[in-house]
Amino acid sequence: MFDDLRAHFRKAVENFNEELNRNEFPEKADDLIDAMKNEVTEATSHINALELQISKARDLMAEVGHTAETCYRQAEMAHRIGDTETTAVATQYAEKHEEHVRVLNDKIDALNAEILFLEEEVEEMVEKIEKAEATGVSLSIDSVP
């Protein structure tokens, strides 16, 4: 009787150690796939938000660019009538607006780079999801980002 109990206990410990050392969890594959799908959805939403930021930055860049042009026109008019102080102030503001345009342009470039990065990540995740769903093979924990 104790020999049977000891054998069952050893078998339970072996099973426990085997489960503990496993790198795959087939019963959790659907959960992992669902988590990856959620990450794709979140990344796609983030891409949309970045595209909206780009649109707003472009609108602001156009507005600031027009303001810079206006300042240059004011500086030119002040120069024609000999108003050096107004000419200097208008030119200074025009230059600040031009710098703002450059900063906004850099921002747009950075946002575009982030979008490209995220799109590649999404593409990779979608490929992994499709492969896992098509093969029906359980996912390794290492394959989840």
C-alpha positions in Angstrom: 0.0 0.0 0.0 2.8 2.5 0.9 4.7 1.4 -2.2 1.7 2.4 -4.4 1.3 5.7 -2.6 5.0 6.4 -3.0 4.8 5.5 -6.7 1.8 7.8 -7.2 3.5 10.6 -5.3 6.7 10.2 -7.4 4.6 10.2 -10.5 2.8 13.4 -9.4 6.2 15.1 -8.6 7.5 14.1 -12.0 4.4 15.5 -13.7 4.7 18.7 -11.7 8.4 19.1 -12.6 7.6 18.3 -16.3 4.9 21.0 -16.4 7.1 23.4 -14.5 9.9 23.1 -17.1 7.7 23.2 -20.2 8.2 26.1 -22.5 4.8 25.7 -24.3 1.3 25.9 -23.0 -1.1 24.5 -25.5 -4.1 25.1 -23.3 -3.2 28.8 -23.3 -2.5 29.2 -27.0 -5.9 30.8 -27.7 -5.2 33.3 -24.8 -1.8 34.1 -26.3 -3.3 34.6 -29.7 -6.0 36.8 -28.3 -3.4 38.9 -26.4 -1.4 39.3 -29.7 -4.6 40.4 -31.5 -5.2 43.0 -28.7 -1.6 44.2 -29.2 -2.2 44.6 -32.9 -5.4 46.5 -32.2 -3.6 48.8 -29.8 -0.7 49.4 -32.2 -3.1 50.2 -35.0 -5.0 52.7 -32.8 -1.6 54.2 -31.9 -0.8 54.5 -35.6 -4.1 56.3 -36.2 -3.4 58.7 -33.3 0.0 59.4 -34.8 -1.5 60.1 -38.2 -3.9 62.6 -36.6 -0.9 64.3 -34.9 0.8 64.6 -38.3 -2.3 66.1 -39.8 -2.5 68.7 -37.0 1.2 69.4 -37.2 0.9 70.0 -41.0 -2.1 72.3 -40.5 -0.1 74.3 -37.8 3.0 74.3 -40.0 1.0 75.9 -42.8 -0.5 78.5 -40.4 2.8 79.4 -38.9 4.4 79.6 -42.4 1.7 82.1 -43.4 2.3 84.1 -40.3 6.1 84.2 -41.1 5.2 85.5 -44.6 3.0 88.2 -43.0 5.8 89.2 -40.7 8.2 89.5 -43.6 5.7 91.7 -45.5 5.3 93.9 -42.5 9.0 94.2 -42.2 9.3 95.1 -45.9 6.6 97.8 -45.5 8.2 99.2 -42.4 11.6 99.3 -44.2 10.1 101.3 -47.1 8.8 104.0 -44.7 12.1 104.0 -42.8 10.8 102.5 -39.6 13.8 100.5 -38.5 12.5 99.4 -35.1 9.3 97.8 -36.7 11.5 96.3 -39.4 13.7 94.6 -36.8 10.8 93.4 -34.7 8.9 92.0 -37.7 12.0 90.3 -39.0 12.7 88.8 -35.6 9.2 87.3 -35.4 9.3 86.1 -39.0 12.6 84.2 -38.2 11.0 82.7 -35.0 8.0 81.5 -37.0 10.4 80.0 -39.6 12.2 78.1 -36.8 8.8 76.9 -35.6 8.1 75.6 -39.1 11.4 73.7 -39.1 10.6 72.2 -35.7 7.2 71.1 -36.8 8.7 69.6 -40.0 11.1 67.6 -37.8 8.2 66.5 -35.6 6.3 65.3 -38.7 9.4 63.3 -39.9 9.8 61.7 -36.4 6.1 60.8 -36.3 6.4 59.3 -39.8 9.4 57.2 -38.7 7.5 56.0 -35.7 4.5 55.0 -37.9 6.8 53.0 -40.2 8.3 51.3 -37.2 4.9 50.4 -35.8 3.6 49.3 -39.1 6.4 46.8 -39.4 5.7 45.5 -35.9 2.0 45.1 -36.7 2.9 43.3 -39.9 5.1 40.9 -38.0 2.6 40.3 -35.3 -0.2 39.6 -37.9 2.1 37.1 -39.7 2.7 35.3 -36.4 -1.0 35.3 -35.5 -1.9 33.9 -38.9 0.8 31.3 -38.8 -0.3 30.2 -35.3 -4.0 30.0 -36.3 -3.2 28.2 -39.6 -1.0 25.6 -38.1 -2.9 25.1 -34.9 0.5 24.7 -33.2 0.7 26.1 -29.7 2.8 29.3 -29.4 6.0 29.4 -27.4 6.2 31.9 -24.7 9.2 33.4 -26.5 7.1 34.2 -29.5 4.9 36.6 -27.7 6.3 40.1 -27.8 
